[in-house]
Amino acid sequence: MLDINFIKENKEIIKEAARKKRVDFDVEELLNVDESRRSLLQEVEKLREKQNKANEVISQAVGGDKDTAIEEMRELKEDLQTKEAKLQKIMEEWRGLMIRVPNIPDVTVPEGDDDEGNKEIRTWGEKPDFKFDPKSHSEIMTALDMVDFERGTKVSGFRGYFLKNEGFLLSFAIWRHALDFFMKRGGFTPVMAPSLMNKEAFLGTAFLPQGEEDLYRTQDDQYLAGTSEVPLMGYYMDEIIEKKSLPVKLLGFSPCFRREAGSHGRDTKGLMRVHEFYKFEQVILCEANHEESVKWHEWINENTEAFMQSLGIPYRVVVNCGGDLGLGQVKKYDIELWVPSEEKYREISSASYFHDFQTRRLNIRYRETDGKIYFVHSLNCTATPTPRLLISLIENNQLPDGSVLIPEALRPYMGGKEKVEASE
């Protein structure tokens, strides 16, 4: 959420932000509602002041004067109640518009309507040069009894799956390697985060209202998170952090849930778009300084790049275009892993920074050494998602006989095993 005074003073910048992000938002509508809100608020405050004075008069009046004062008070009270009801209604409209104001993208964000407009900025690793036709991860894993999609669908419906045997063990090996790897990067507090939450954290992180169609909602009016970014940001909601404690670095792990509502016909086979998965997430809260945000943005993305390098998986990094940014993101990088069976890169991680867009909504602040209070800046980046990571790991390490090499970094967590082979 942006400050309303900033919006008033920079409405053309807001219009440009909405255009670049391809967001349907009318800043003039907000400003008109805000003007009505301010005017009505003044009227209500004046009536409340009159009411307080009238109470004093009534307490001192006697006889007919008191009766007259009480009648005037009754009329004043009715007028105040009418105005307060109008104010409540217009405040609801104002808040609804305020949470739809897009954050301002960085000047380095390229133009574009969707992910097709993202720009490659670097690549890493050599794509495997197979002397055979590479198979898909779903073919390989099914043949090696690492996954069961048929029974997964029977039990949990569309996009259901069971990971089993080495599919299960490889997932745990990835988690254990990820925990060890990211903790060594420095300063992270590991957190097992909840997935079931009240809506305030979703509103604060801007997953509501923009991303509501992709969220599961319970009968108790709670939501299931698609990333531990949501609970980790809610952790410090309505709190003041001391400057000496910044930056706060959290490494969250949680189950995640997504409806994939906008991609019903895409990636219907395999592990690319499943409804239930697991993820490590990096979240950082830093001081309110653009240079600090940029520094930590590069750092968290480099962490995930280094993790993918430790697994030897070829990847590229893209900077997201305006149309592929979320409502609150200032800038975002995606890391995309090479998928041999598709002969293209597929997204595995996103690193974003928001300035104080999320923390204004969540009321997360810090106290400077001089005692002044500011909203912190927030950032997040995927550390590792499973089972999606298995797609590239399996496909890039497949052998002609259908077996799969286990990356060296994971072998200590697999009892030293070097390959996944078919059972005899």
Backbone torsions as a table, in degrees:
resi	resn	phi	psi	omega
1	MET	NA	135.3	177.0
2	LEU	-95.6	157.4	178.2
3	ASP	-69.4	135.2	-175.7
4	ILE	-63.4	-33.8	178.7
5	ASN	-68.2	-37.6	175.5
6	PHE	-62.8	-42.3	179.8
7	ILE	-61.6	-43.9	-180.0
8	LYS	-61.7	-40.1	-175.9
9	GLU	-81.8	-14.0	-174.9
10	ASN	-135.6	44.6	-174.4
11	LYS	-64.5	-30.2	178.8
12	GLU	-69.3	-33.9	176.9
13	ILE	-66.8	-38.7	178.0
14	ILE	-65.5	-41.7	177.4
15	LYS	-60.0	-41.7	180.0
16	GLU	-68.2	-37.8	177.2
17	ALA	-61.9	-44.1	178.8
18	ALA	-63.4	-40.6	178.9
19	ARG	-63.9	-47.0	-176.0
20	LYS	-67.1	-34.4	178.6
21	LYS	-86.3	-1.6	-178.8
22	ARG	58.2	42.4	179.3
23	VAL	-102.9	132.4	178.1
24	ASP	-82.8	95.2	-179.1
25	PHE	-144.4	132.0	-178.7
26	ASP	-106.8	101.8	-177.5
27	VAL	-66.9	-29.8	178.9
28	GLU	-64.3	-37.0	177.1
29	GLU	-61.5	-44.4	178.6
30	LEU	-61.6	-45.0	-177.4
31	LEU	-65.8	-35.8	176.2
32	ASN	-66.0	-42.9	177.6
33	VAL	-65.5	-39.4	179.7
34	ASP	-63.6	-38.7	178.0
35	GLU	-63.5	-42.2	177.4
36	SER	-65.2	-39.6	178.9
37	ARG	-60.9	-47.5	-178.5
38	ARG	-64.4	-42.0	-179.4
39	SER	-63.9	-45.7	-179.0
40	LEU	-67.7	-36.3	178.3
41	LEU	-62.0	-39.6	177.1
42	GLN	-63.3	-42.9	178.8
43	GLU	-61.3	-44.8	-179.5
44	VAL	-63.2	-42.8	-179.7
45	GLU	-64.3	-37.7	177.8
46	LYS	-67.0	-41.2	178.5
47	LEU	-65.2	-37.7	177.5
48	ARG	-65.5	-37.0	177.0
49	GLU	-65.2	-42.8	177.2
50	LYS	-63.1	-38.3	-179.5
51	GLN	-63.4	-41.3	178.7
52	ASN	-63.9	-41.4	178.3
53	LYS	-66.8	-39.5	179.2
54	ALA	-62.9	-37.8	177.5
55	ASN	-61.1	-38.7	178.3
56	GLU	-65.6	-41.3	179.7
57	VAL	-62.9	-46.1	-178.7
58	ILE	-60.6	-40.5	-177.8
59	SER	-65.5	-22.3	-177.7
60	GLN	-104.7	-16.4	-176.1
61	ALA	-77.9	158.2	177.8
62	VAL	-137.2	156.0	173.6
63	GLY	61.8	-136.2	-177.7
64	GLY	-64.9	-33.4	178.5
65	ASP	-61.6	-37.3	-179.7
66	LYS	-69.1	-39.7	178.2
67	ASP	-61.9	-43.4	178.6
68	THR	-62.0	-44.1	-179.5
69	ALA	-63.1	-38.5	179.3
70	ILE	-65.8	-40.3	178.4
71	GLU	-63.8	-43.5	177.9
72	GLU	-62.6	-37.7	178.9
73	MET	-64.4	-39.2	178.9
74	ARG	-61.8	-45.2	179.2
75	GLU	-64.7	-40.3	178.8
76	LEU	-63.6	-40.8	-179.1
77	LYS	-65.0	-41.5	178.7
78	GLU	-63.4	-42.3	178.7
79	ASP	-63.1	-41.9	-180.0
80	LEU	-64.9	-42.4	180.0
81	GLN	-63.2	-38.8	177.8
82	THR	-63.9	-45.9	-179.4
83	LYS	-65.9	-39.5	179.9
84	GLU	-65.4	-36.8	177.2
85	ALA	-64.8	-42.2	177.1
86	LYS	-63.9	-40.4	179.8
87	LEU	-63.6	-41.7	179.2
88	GLN	-60.8	-41.6	-179.8
89	LYS	-66.6	-43.1	-177.9
90	ILE	-72.9	-28.8	175.5
91	MET	-66.0	-38.9	177.0
92	GLU	-62.8	-42.2	178.1
93	GLU	-64.9	-42.1	-179.5
94	TRP	-63.4	-45.2	179.3
95	ARG	-64.2	-39.4	178.0
96	GLY	-61.1	-36.4	177.5
97	LEU	-76.7	-37.8	-177.8
98	MET	-62.0	-39.0	-178.5
99	ILE	-76.7	-2.5	176.5
100	ARG	-102.2	-2.2	179.7
101	VAL	-70.1	124.5	-179.5
102	PRO	-76.3	145.3	172.2
103	ASN	-71.0	160.7	-175.2
104	ILE	-87.9	119.5	179.7
105	PRO	-70.2	152.5	177.5
106	ASP	-63.4	153.5	-178.4
107	VAL	-64.7	-20.8	-179.4
108	THR	-83.6	-5.0	178.9
109	VAL	-71.4	125.0	-178.5
110	PRO	-74.1	161.1	173.8
111	GLU	-72.9	152.4	176.6
112	GLY	162.4	153.3	-177.0
113	ASP	-87.7	-32.6	-176.1
114	ASP	-155.9	-164.1	-174.7
115	ASP	-63.9	-15.4	175.4
116	GLU	-66.7	-19.8	-179.7
117	GLY	-92.4	2.1	177.6
118	ASN	-69.0	147.9	-173.6
119	LYS	-113.8	127.1	177.0
120	GLU	-69.5	133.1	179.0
121	ILE	-117.3	-19.5	173.2
122	ARG	-169.2	160.3	175.3
123	THR	-129.0	161.3	176.7
124	TRP	-143.6	142.0	174.0
125	GLY	87.9	160.7	178.5
126	GLU	-100.0	128.0	175.4
127	LYS	-65.8	137.3	-178.9
128	PRO	-63.4	138.2	179.3
129	ASP	-104.1	84.0	-176.8
130	PHE	-72.2	142.1	174.5
131	LYS	-96.6	19.2	178.6
132	PHE	-146.9	168.0	178.3
133	ASP	-77.0	114.9	-178.0
134	PRO	-68.0	144.0	178.3
135	LYS	-95.5	162.4	176.4
136	SER	-76.6	159.9	179.1
137	HIS	-61.0	-35.2	-178.3
138	SER	-67.5	-38.1	176.8
139	GLU	-65.0	-47.7	-176.7
140	ILE	-64.1	-48.8	-175.1
141	MET	-67.9	-34.8	177.0
142	THR	-66.4	-43.9	-179.7
143	ALA	-64.1	-32.6	-179.1
144	LEU	-92.3	7.8	178.9
145	ASP	58.1	40.5	178.6
146	MET	-97.0	-16.6	-176.9
147	VAL	-150.1	152.1	175.6
148	ASP	-133.6	101.7	179.8
149	PHE	-81.0	-34.8	-177.0
150	GLU	-63.0	-48.7	179.2
151	ARG	-73.4	-29.1	175.6
152	GLY	-61.4	-41.7	178.0
153	THR	-68.9	-38.2	179.0
154	LYS	-61.2	-39.6	-174.4
155	VAL	-85.2	-43.7	-173.0
156	SER	-120.3	2.7	175.9
157	GLY	89.2	-164.2	-175.9
158	PHE	-52.8	132.6	-179.3
159	ARG	70.7	16.6	177.1
160	GLY	-77.2	155.8	-179.6
161	TYR	-160.7	154.5	167.3
162	PHE	-118.1	125.3	167.4
163	LEU	-89.6	137.4	-176.9
164	LYS	-147.2	165.6	179.3
165	ASN	49.0	-126.8	-177.5
166	GLU	-68.5	-20.5	173.9
167	GLY	-65.0	-44.0	176.1
168	PHE	-65.5	-47.9	-176.4
169	LEU	-66.1	-37.4	177.5
170	LEU	-65.2	-37.3	177.3
171	SER	-61.6	-45.4	178.0
172	PHE	-65.0	-37.0	178.2
173	ALA	-63.4	-40.2	177.2
174	ILE	-62.7	-44.8	-179.9
175	TRP	-62.0	-44.1	-178.1
176	ARG	-67.7	-40.8	176.7
177	HIS	-64.8	-42.1	-179.7
178	ALA	-62.1	-45.3	-179.8
179	LEU	-60.1	-48.3	179.1
180	ASP	-62.6	-43.8	-175.1
181	PHE	-65.0	-50.5	-174.5
182	PHE	-73.4	-30.6	177.0
183	MET	-66.3	-30.8	177.9
184	LYS	-74.7	-15.5	180.0
185	ARG	-70.8	-22.1	171.2
186	GLY	114.5	119.8	166.1
187	GLY	84.4	0.7	-178.0
188	PHE	-76.8	140.9	167.8
189	THR	-98.6	116.7	179.4
190	PRO	-75.8	137.8	-175.7
191	VAL	-137.5	127.0	168.2
192	MET	-87.3	111.6	-169.7
193	ALA	-103.1	147.4	176.2
194	PRO	-73.6	153.9	175.3
195	SER	-103.7	-24.6	-179.1
196	LEU	-95.1	118.9	-172.7
197	MET	-142.9	163.4	170.2
198	ASN	-73.0	164.0	-171.6
199	LYS	-73.0	-17.3	-175.1
200	GLU	-58.0	-42.0	-179.3
201	ALA	-68.1	-31.3	177.6
202	PHE	-71.8	-39.6	175.1
203	LEU	-64.2	-41.2	-177.7
204	GLY	-66.1	-35.8	-179.8
205	THR	-90.2	-0.4	177.4
206	ALA	74.1	18.8	169.6
207	PHE	-78.0	-14.8	167.8
208	LEU	-123.6	136.0	4.3
209	PRO	-89.9	-10.4	-169.5
210	GLN	-60.9	-40.4	-173.6
211	GLY	-105.0	21.9	-172.8
212	GLU	-61.7	-34.2	-176.8
213	GLU	-64.6	-19.0	-178.4
214	ASP	-97.7	2.6	-177.9
215	LEU	-101.5	144.0	170.2
216	TYR	-85.9	133.5	-178.9
217	ARG	-117.1	138.2	-177.7
218	THR	-95.3	170.8	178.9
219	GLN	-70.1	-12.8	177.6
220	ASP	-96.4	15.2	178.4
221	ASP	63.5	33.7	170.6
222	GLN	-109.3	171.9	-177.5
223	TYR	-130.7	153.3	173.2
224	LEU	-97.3	130.9	-175.7
225	ALA	-81.5	146.8	174.5
226	GLY	-95.3	2.1	178.5
227	THR	-165.8	147.1	179.3
228	SER	-75.8	-0.4	169.6
229	GLU	-53.1	-38.8	-175.3
230	VAL	-65.3	-56.2	178.9
231	PRO	-66.2	-34.1	-179.4
232	LEU	-65.8	-36.8	175.7
233	MET	-71.1	-35.3	178.3
234	GLY	-69.9	-18.4	-176.9
235	TYR	-56.1	-41.3	-177.8
236	TYR	-101.4	15.4	-178.7
237	MET	-56.4	132.6	178.2
238	ASP	63.1	31.4	179.0
239	GLU	-123.2	159.1	174.2
240	ILE	-114.3	124.6	-179.3
241	ILE	-100.4	138.9	177.1
242	GLU	-73.2	142.1	-176.8
243	LYS	-54.1	-36.5	-177.1
244	LYS	-65.0	-18.3	-179.1
245	SER	-87.8	-4.9	179.9
246	LEU	-90.7	148.1	-2.8
247	PRO	-78.1	146.6	171.0
248	VAL	-85.2	127.1	-179.8
249	LYS	-121.6	114.7	-178.3
250	LEU	-115.4	137.0	174.0
251	LEU	-116.2	102.3	-174.5
252	GLY	-97.8	145.0	174.2
253	PHE	-129.1	135.4	179.7
254	SER	-164.7	156.5	164.3
255	PRO	-68.1	150.1	-177.4
256	CYS	-132.2	150.6	-175.9
257	PHE	-136.6	129.5	176.7
258	ARG	-139.6	137.5	-179.8
259	ARG	-75.8	-22.0	-174.9
260	GLU	53.6	41.8	-173.8
261	ALA	-63.4	-32.5	-177.3
262	GLY	-89.4	7.5	-176.3
263	SER	-136.7	40.4	-174.0
264	HIS	-57.1	-39.7	-176.1
265	GLY	-95.0	5.5	-176.8
266	ARG	-105.4	140.6	174.2
267	ASP	49.4	51.8	-176.9
268	THR	-78.5	-15.4	178.5
269	LYS	-107.0	146.5	173.6
270	GLY	84.5	-159.0	-169.7
271	LEU	-106.0	12.1	-174.5
272	MET	-69.6	-48.7	-176.6
273	ARG	-127.1	85.1	178.5
274	VAL	-105.4	159.4	-176.5
275	HIS	-80.3	-23.9	-175.7
276	GLU	-132.7	128.0	-178.4
277	PHE	-154.7	-173.8	-176.7
278	TYR	-133.0	148.5	-173.9
279	LYS	-154.0	138.9	163.6
280	PHE	-91.9	138.4	-177.7
281	GLU	-133.5	135.5	173.0
282	GLN	-94.6	131.0	174.6
283	VAL	-130.3	133.6	179.5
284	ILE	-128.4	136.8	170.1
285	LEU	-115.3	124.5	-177.7
286	CYS	-132.5	174.1	-179.0
287	GLU	-65.1	160.2	-174.6
288	ALA	-78.2	78.7	-177.1
289	ASN	-148.1	125.5	-176.2
290	HIS	-59.5	-42.6	-179.2
291	GLU	-62.0	-37.5	176.8
292	GLU	-64.2	-43.3	178.7
293	SER	-60.5	-44.7	-179.8
294	VAL	-62.8	-43.3	-179.7
295	LYS	-59.9	-48.1	-178.0
296	TRP	-73.3	-27.3	175.1
297	HIS	-62.2	-46.2	178.3
298	GLU	-63.9	-39.3	-176.0
299	TRP	-65.5	-47.2	-178.3
300	ILE	-67.5	-33.4	177.1
301	ASN	-69.8	-39.7	176.8
302	GLU	-62.1	-35.4	177.4
303	ASN	-58.1	-47.5	-178.2
304	THR	-70.7	-36.8	174.3
305	GLU	-58.0	-46.5	-178.8
306	ALA	-62.4	-36.0	178.0
307	PHE	-64.9	-44.3	178.4
308	MET	-64.6	-36.2	176.2
309	GLN	-63.5	-36.2	179.5
310	SER	-63.8	-23.7	177.9
311	LEU	-93.4	-7.7	177.4
312	GLY	73.0	23.6	-177.0
313	ILE	-95.0	124.7	178.6
314	PRO	-62.8	141.4	-179.1
315	TYR	-151.6	170.0	170.1
316	ARG	-133.9	158.5	175.9
317	VAL	-114.2	132.4	176.6
318	VAL	-121.7	149.1	170.4
319	VAL	-97.0	131.0	-173.6
320	ASN	-77.2	141.2	177.6
321	CYS	-77.2	170.2	-177.3
322	GLY	-56.9	-41.8	-177.8
323	GLY	-71.5	-11.4	179.4
324	ASP	-108.1	15.3	175.2
325	LEU	-96.5	147.7	172.9
326	GLY	-75.3	173.9	-176.1
327	LEU	-57.6	-39.7	-172.7
328	GLY	-98.8	-9.0	-173.5
329	GLN	-75.0	134.8	174.1
330	VAL	-85.8	-41.4	178.7
331	LYS	-156.5	148.8	-178.7
332	LYS	-144.3	138.6	169.8
333	TYR	-108.6	144.0	168.3
334	ASP	-114.9	138.0	168.3
335	ILE	-100.5	128.9	-177.9
336	GLU	-121.8	126.2	-179.2
337	LEU	-90.3	149.1	179.4
338	TRP	-74.7	131.1	178.4
339	VAL	-117.2	101.4	-174.1
340	PRO	-57.4	-40.7	-176.6
341	SER	-64.8	-24.8	179.5
342	GLU	-102.6	-11.3	-177.6
343	GLU	54.7	46.0	175.8
344	LYS	-159.8	166.3	177.0
345	TYR	-87.4	143.4	177.4
346	ARG	-128.4	141.3	-174.0
347	GLU	-63.9	134.1	178.8
348	ILE	-124.8	-20.3	-174.6
349	SER	-154.6	147.4	174.5
350	SER	-130.5	135.6	177.0
351	ALA	-120.6	123.9	-174.3
352	SER	-135.0	151.5	167.1
353	TYR	-128.5	154.7	-166.1
354	PHE	-127.9	-2.1	-167.1
355	HIS	54.4	-131.6	-178.6
356	ASP	-103.7	20.8	-178.1
357	PHE	-59.8	-49.5	-179.4
358	GLN	-74.7	-39.9	-172.6
359	THR	-72.7	-24.8	171.2
360	ARG	-65.2	-42.1	179.3
361	ARG	-66.0	-38.3	-175.9
362	LEU	-92.6	-6.4	179.6
363	ASN	58.5	51.1	176.9
364	ILE	-105.0	117.5	-174.2
365	ARG	-128.2	171.2	173.4
366	TYR	-138.3	154.5	-178.9
367	ARG	-101.7	118.4	177.1
368	GLU	-68.9	166.8	-179.7
369	THR	-62.6	-24.2	178.2
370	ASP	-88.1	4.3	177.1
371	GLY	93.2	-10.6	-179.9
372	LYS	-72.5	149.7	-176.5
373	ILE	-107.8	132.1	178.4
374	TYR	-133.5	158.0	171.7
375	PHE	-78.5	134.8	177.2
376	VAL	-72.2	164.5	170.9
377	HIS	-97.2	148.1	-178.1
378	SER	-122.5	148.7	177.6
379	LEU	-143.6	155.8	172.5
380	ASN	-151.4	157.0	178.8
381	CYS	-156.7	136.6	173.6
382	THR	-61.9	130.9	173.0
383	ALA	-88.4	-52.2	174.1
384	THR	-164.4	130.0	175.9
385	PRO	-105.7	137.2	172.8
386	THR	-128.1	145.7	12.1
387	PRO	-90.1	4.7	-175.6
388	ARG	-56.0	-36.9	-178.8
389	LEU	-60.5	-27.5	179.8
390	LEU	-63.0	-26.4	-177.9
391	ILE	-57.2	-59.0	-178.1
392	SER	-72.1	-35.8	179.3
393	LEU	-59.8	-47.0	-179.3
394	ILE	-68.2	-48.4	-173.5
395	GLU	-68.7	-38.2	-179.1
396	ASN	-74.9	-17.1	-178.2
397	ASN	-111.2	16.4	-179.7
398	GLN	-75.1	149.6	179.8
399	LEU	-115.7	160.8	-175.6
400	PRO	-56.6	-30.9	-178.0
401	ASP	-83.6	4.9	178.2
402	GLY	92.9	-5.6	177.1
403	SER	-82.4	172.1	-175.6
404	VAL	-134.0	129.0	174.3
405	LEU	-72.8	137.7	175.3
406	ILE	-91.8	125.4	178.8
407	PRO	-52.7	142.6	-176.4
408	GLU	-55.2	-36.8	-177.2
409	ALA	-63.4	-23.7	-177.3
410	LEU	-95.5	-14.2	-174.5
411	ARG	-61.8	-36.9	177.1
412	PRO	-60.7	-26.6	-179.9
413	TYR	-90.3	-3.0	179.9
414	MET	-115.4	24.4	179.8
415	GLY	66.6	25.3	179.5
416	GLY	83.4	0.9	-178.4
417	LYS	-63.7	137.4	-175.9
418	GLU	-102.1	-25.0	-175.8
419	LYS	-137.2	155.7	165.1
420	VAL	-105.9	116.4	-176.1
421	GLU	-123.2	158.6	178.6
422	ALA	-66.6	142.4	177.2
423	SER	-72.0	142.2	-179.7
424	GLU	-80.2	NA	NA
